[in-house]
Amino acid sequence: MGTRVLLVEDDERIRQALGLALADEGYDVVETATGEEALEVVDPDLDVVLLDLMLPGIDGIEVCSTLRSRGDLPIIIATARSDTADVIAGLEAGADDYVTKPLIAGELAARIKALLRRRRPSGSEDAPGSSELRVGDLVISTGREEVERDGHRLHLTHTEFRLLIELVSARGDVVTREQLLQRVWGYDYFGDTRLLDVHVRRLRRKIEPDPDDPTLVLTVRGSGYRVGQ
């Protein structure tokens, strides 16, 4: 079975055109027009969700939040404008990435491929490249993609895990925002760091004892981030 994309878009013309374009890119597209339908058809065989924020009934933010509460299925939100409030709200709700309309199938395909690379790591639990990393009181298994504190697993999305690995692997050196965007998301955002900054906030809420006074993921103003020693 090919990569399955759930396309959630209430505008029929956009939904049909985008569905056909993604099908031409080789994706198996499942189309829904409402958030309610989307939540009903989600199943373990889906690989990624492309979610319009402006939906009738249950809006895209609520759908995104609900999907994220169920697991780490990759989510790309689509918005009609690059309004900061819309983008940040969607990312805070758990989206992995965002695109603005009008949507270009080739760009979407690149985003989807980047998400799936993070979801399907080349290593496995017993792979030679697997290792255990430590920062503070966190134990990180790169092979299993697991983070534990005092024997309790912390549930990170694949994107959050990849972000943490990039920071920990730098061993306290500063990793610039541009480097993190390229390494984690796989392409250049041309100065738009909202995607990264929101993910750092999400990561801190999950791994920091006090997210308002972080000791594990530190901001280096004007540059990027580093892990605490």
Buried (B, 14 or more C-beta within 10 A) or exposed (E): EEBBBBBBBBBEEBBEBBBEBBBEBEBBBBBBBBBBBBBEEBEEEBBBBBBBBBBEEBBBBBBBBBBBEEEBBBBBBBBEEEEEEBBBBBBBBBBBBBBBBEBEBEEBBBBBEBBBEBBEBEBEEEEEEBEEBEBBEBBBBBBBBBBBEEEEEBEBBBBBBBBBBBBBBBEEEEBEBBBBBBBBBBEEBEEBBBBBBBBBBBBBEBBBEEBEEBBBBBEEEEEBBBBEE
